[in-house]
Amino acid sequence: MSELRRYRRRPDQYVVAVPLHLETQGLTYRKWGAEQHGKPGDWLVDNDGDIYTVDADVFTATYRQVRRGAYVKSTPVWAEVAREAGSVATKEGRTHYNRGDYLVYNNEDGTDGYAMSAEKFESHYEPDD
């Protein structure tokens, strides 16, 4: 892989989200080429039409509310371009990616990762040097 670089979410790129505060065992869904699991208390996120769950602790630590139901990622991420196809374990399951997609990490040490297409990543994030 290439060297990790620091990025910030563009301030106009917000998500719509609600917490799963329901009496449920959670939910299971198929996305990113694998089975994903949302737990009670996790957040159901609509990221410009891309719907998925985010771990409750991760969401609380990395997003801030800008208005009711709208949130912006307020912490930086570290990312690199994938040199080959593969998959990465996430808190919700596993995400498969293609060569040229971005591997994105919430932590500078390369933990709490996920993957995004280059087109989506570059439209939502900018370098934070």
N, C-alpha and C positions, 0 to 999 in steps of 0.2 A: 504494500500500500504506500501511498504518498504521505507527505508530512501533513499533520493536522494543522488547520488554520482556523482562527477565531472568526465567528460571524455573529451578527445580530439580526433579529427579525425586523423587517421594514416596518416602521411605525403604523403605516396604513393597512397592514396585513393582519387583521384580527380574525379570531375564530369565534363561533357561536358555540356555547357549551352549557350543559346542565349536569349536575351531579346525579348519580344513580342512587338517590336516597329512597329506595323502594325495598319492601320486604321481598327479597329474591335471593336465590342462590348465585346470582350473577347471570351473565349471558355468554354464549359461545357463538362465534361467527367465523366465516371464512373470508380472509383478506390477505393480500400480499403473498399468496401462494401457500398459505398454511392456516391452521385453526388458531383463532385468537380467543382470549378469555377476558371478559370484563367482570370485575368483582363489585359487590355492593360498595357504594361510596366512590367508585371510580367516576370519571367524567365522560359523558358522551359528547364528542366534539364533531362539529361540522366545520371543516377547514376548506372553505371555498368549494363545497360540494363533495369533498372527500370525507366520509363519515367513519369514525373509529372511536375506540375508548382510550383513555389515558389514566394511568395509575393515579389514585387520589393524592398520594404524597408528592409525586412528581408534578402533578398539575398545580397544586398549592405552592410548591417551591419555585415554579418557573413561569407562572402566568400571573397577570394582574388584571383586575376588572377595569374596563374603560367606560362601560355603561351596562345596564341590566342585560345579562346574557352574552355580552361581548367581552372578549379577553384578548390581550396581547401578550406574547411571550416576552417577558421582561429580562430574562437572563441570557447571556451569550451561549452559543453552541460551538462545538469544534467539529470540523468536517474535513473529509478528504474524498477525492474521486476514486471510485472502485476501478481497479485495473483489470479485474476479471469478475465474472458472475459468481454469486455465492449467496449466503444467507447469514443473518445475524440474529442472535437470541435477543428478544425484548421482554419486558415485564409482562406483556400480554400474550406472547407466543413466539413466533419466528417470522422474520420478514426476509423474503427472497429479493435479490436485486440483480441488475444486469451491469455489465461493464459500462462505465461512464456515469452510472448513478452516483449519488452522494451517500456516503456513510456518515451519519450525523450522531454526535454524542452530546448529552447534556453535561457531561463532566470532562474536564480537561485531560484526565487520565485515560480517556477512551472507554469509559463505562457508561451504562445506561444509553445504549445505542439503538438506532433505527436507520432505515434507508429511505431515500426520496429520489424520484427521477430528477435528472439535471434540470429539466425545464421548470419543474415545480420549485425546486430548491432555489434556483437563481432568480425566480420571480418573487420569492418570499423572504430571502435573506440577502444581506450585503456584508462585505468584509468589515471587520471591526478591529482594525490594526492599531 
